[in-house]
Amino acid sequence: MNYQFEFGWLVEYYPQIVKGIAITIQLIAVGAVAGIALGTVCAWVRALGPAWAKPVVAAYVELIRNTPFLIQLFFIFFGLPSLGLKLSELQAANIAMVVNLGAYSSEIIRAGIQATPKGQFEAGASLAMTPFETFRHVVLIPSLERIWPALSSQVVIVMLGSAVVSQIAAEDLTFAANFIQSRTFRAFEAYMVSTAVYLLLAILLRQVLGTVGWLIFPRRAAR
Amino acid sequence: MIEFTIWDILRNLLLATRWTILLSLVSFVGGGLVGLVLLFLRISKRKWLRALAKYYIELFQGTPLLMQLFIAFFGLGLFGIDVPAWLAAGLALILWSAAFLGEIWRGCVEAIAKGQWEASASLAMGRLQQMRYVILPQAMRIAVPPTVGFSVQVIKGTALTSIIGFVELSKAGTVVTNATFQPFTVYGLVALIYFALCWPLSKSSQILERKLNVAHRNH
């Protein structure tokens, strides 16, 4: 192997890399917050919601979980404009992240809701709470606490999956790596560095989610 | 301009689906074999072997599959090997699936009660014999549903190989779109074909899981 490694380009191209990291972080921030919110609504519908809405949500969840993220992204970015819905790369990427995580997280959250003991619902009802209030105050938070580790892993998986958005020219970290690669022909180094950054981001994201869980679940904080 | 019927589009996509299926099978079987090695390393008595497997799994689960594909595609070239897309795709997918399967199976092996290890050890079985005759037969029962479930991830993972130029279902979708200018129809059909491949697997994983739970309750 006569290849000379050369990382000099890092100095020149670091603005691109930083911008790429920022966009990747932005994607997962929006994806995680809106995706988990959407997932919670869908989980509520599937576990406790009106009967007519259940098959609709089930179809959405199954469709998303059984197709590749890349195709979802292409469908949103290339397919939807023919229905008159034009989106920028970043909008399409954000929507795809939310729709994707929404489906996955709804299955995880639903498992948490269904593991709630029946007595909790009855206790809520006996305090004259409406079903919604019971869900909001009694059921939801312990359910989320139960499945938080699984949900955190899913968020990390979706963050790593976001590398694909570079394919519709959303300028994330992978886009930066591709850009550097095409300018310097230093493919191996560019991808090595960005892979290392992704690994760091994944470790960091796990820490952040752990902290968030520690903050929002009062029983755990009190322990 | 040539007009394309739905059938023209669908036929081309279905022809490309063969490659998606073949690549999925190769990755799944290859990943299973490497994953089995990882499993043995992960539960080895030697600390450094355990650490080795742990870091391997951490590395492959903590980085995007797309990056692994890029590194396999461009990295192997550094050794003077001319890497065709299918080789890089197969290699990266095998190593990636191995990390996940190894970790899934470790969980299953560790779910086996400790008494089983002790009982088989007291029968003077060696570690390999313990695994072969006592632990694995029981662990395999628990391992079936999550393993079938993971095969869905493998099929979806093959979509990424289109990015390094392997012509399978997703790549065919892009090519056909560029010829027909009907992205909505084409990507819709591509999604439906993936769904047709993955959904039966997802469903059977769920059904197997339910069956297994019933079996457990009767014990």
Interface residues (C-beta under 8 A of the other chain):
Chain A: M1 Y3 E62 L63 R65 N66 T67 P68 F69 L70 I71 Q72 F74 F75 F78 G79 L80 P81 S82 L83 V156 L160 G161 S162 A163 V164 Q167 T174 A177 Q181 A187 F188 Y191 M192 S194 T195 Y198 L199 A202 I203
Chain B: L59 G62 T63 P64 L65 L66 M67 Q68 F70 I71 F74 G75 G77 L78 F79 G80 V152 K156 G157 A159 L160 S162 I163 S170 G173 T174 T177 Q182 P183 F184 Y187 G188 V190 A191 Y194 F195 C198 W199 S202
